[in-house]
Amino acid sequence: MIDLRSDTVTRPTEAMLESMREATFGDDSRDGDETVKKLEAMAAERTGKQAGAFMPSGTMANLVAMLTHAQRGGEVLLEDGSHTLNSELGGIGGIAGLFYRGIPGRRGAMNLDALREAIRPVTRYHMGTTLVWMENTHNRAGGAVLPLMHMRKVYGLAHDNGVPVHLDGARIFNAAISLGVPPSEIAQYSDSVCFCVSKGLSAPVGSILCGSREFIERARAYRRMVGGNLRQAGPLAAAGIVALETMVDRLVEDHQTAKRLAEGLNRVEPSLCEPKEVETNLVRVDVRKSGRRAAQWSVELKTNGVLVAAADIYVLRFVTHRHISAPDVDAAVSVFGELWKKL
Ligand SMILES: Cc1ncc(COP(=O)(O)O)c(C=O)c1O
């Protein structure tokens, strides 16, 4: 099977498994654990923040960020297609007790005029905007990278109105590689940021939420509240450390295979995808012209040895990662091409 469903399918490397065996077994929520502390310090350093807290998932890191930043009843502004709005099951309202407003965007970047108009102060009729949210890279926008200038403007706009900014940087290292800057240059336009070591970086589990020392101390309490205390988390953190040390630079290979995939599919049928829009490791493929739904395509592709996810009614999502080589991509394109010919 050529598994292009997600970069979360990546398996730990031998070096990760070795480091997990050797890791410390301190109780992270009692006396602390040395390996977890080391990962948190590395994460803080990479993102240019004062401190970090290890979380079991990106979803929980985002949820804890909301709880820590925003008071119940306040409003969060985030791009319409953001992962948090579309794929995190309403934790924003159901658990954090926040209102939210989706802001229209292009390739994951919020329309600045719409954002400006949406930011509201506290009045007797309204609890006010309590948080502005960005996502980089942007999942539903096909791994699009937010331009730094855009991020700077969003951050400035929010801060001019006294509103903090959170960055969902689940794949911030893909953005950093694509922009050719360290992740701290991206995260400077946020008050808090989270990223995942469990995706393209190949660790089995884990995300780290980073921010100021004071913010992270409060975030630890919310993490406990939502059941995110991991106790002997050393082995998980150990894999995360190896991920940060050895897996970041190779992400460029995933971007290259994604581009190759997009070029191949574009040769099959130009309306499927635009290779120029592929900036990182995600490729959204529009199958509308086939008259078949994405779910049907994913079943047929699976029968032919290619696993992909249906991201929308007529959109498939292909994700490249460490276990996908150029020949795998060519094979997937060829399977797709054969199926297309039979339409
Ligand atoms: C942008 C973004 N944020 C958050 C998440 C959630 O991460 P997790 O699956 O670890 O909860 C994902 C997962 O794909 C994501 O793409």
The ligand as a Gaussian input file, in Angstrom:
#p B3LYP/6-31G(d) Opt

LIG

0 1
 C       -3.297000      22.407000      11.414000
 C       -3.587000      21.326000      12.399000
 N       -3.802000      21.657000      13.675000
 C       -4.045000      20.728000      14.615000
 C       -4.086000      19.390000      14.278000
 C       -4.432000      18.391000      15.349000
 O       -3.390000      17.557000      15.684000
 P       -3.676000      16.165000      16.424000
 O       -4.114000      15.210000      15.369000
 O       -2.353000      15.813000      17.035000
 O       -4.724000      16.399000      17.453000
 C       -3.879000      18.999000      12.958000
 C       -3.939000      17.572000      12.576000
 O       -3.803000      17.197000      11.434000
 C       -3.628000      20.001000      11.988000
 O       -3.439000      19.701000      10.701000

